[in-house]
């Protein structure tokens, strides 16, 4: 699963809600400054952080962090929080490159959206956020006043997230995210 959006704190709250529902087999790859890594620390899940934008300057770091997670923890499911600046098409290409990236497939992409923050941002961030929303399979509405119960309800309404690993020619252990 990939989570995009401009607000790192809101994405961290959504990550916690996703992983709290069923933490079995999950690992977190935080490419958004570490807020999610800190937020899920109580869940005892494998966590890696990478810096730089996952779709451009941080591709090598993202790939290295993914390799560390795959080698050390062998997760069945991966949650990637993409940096706020991640452009959807460039992110998709980055996630499809390299041998480590062939070991997983994105089964769901969420965009965390806050109407008030959207209205308060400038035209360039607003255009990027709109592109992230357009590329997402679902939008999770999450503002400063959104409760965890409300986030849980939105996540519960989504299609079920696959829980088992499937094999592929690229890897004997394929994880889903």
Buried (B, 14 or more C-beta within 10 A) or exposed (E): BBBBBBBBBBBBBBBBBBBBEEEEBBBBBBBBBBBBBEBBEEBEBBBBBBBBBBBBEBBEBBBBBBBBBBEEBEBBBBBBBBBBBBBBEBBBEBBEEBEBBBBBBBBBBBBBBBEEBBEEBEEEBBEBBEBBBEBBBBBBBBBEEBEEEBBBEBBEEBEEBBEEBEEEEEBEBBBBB
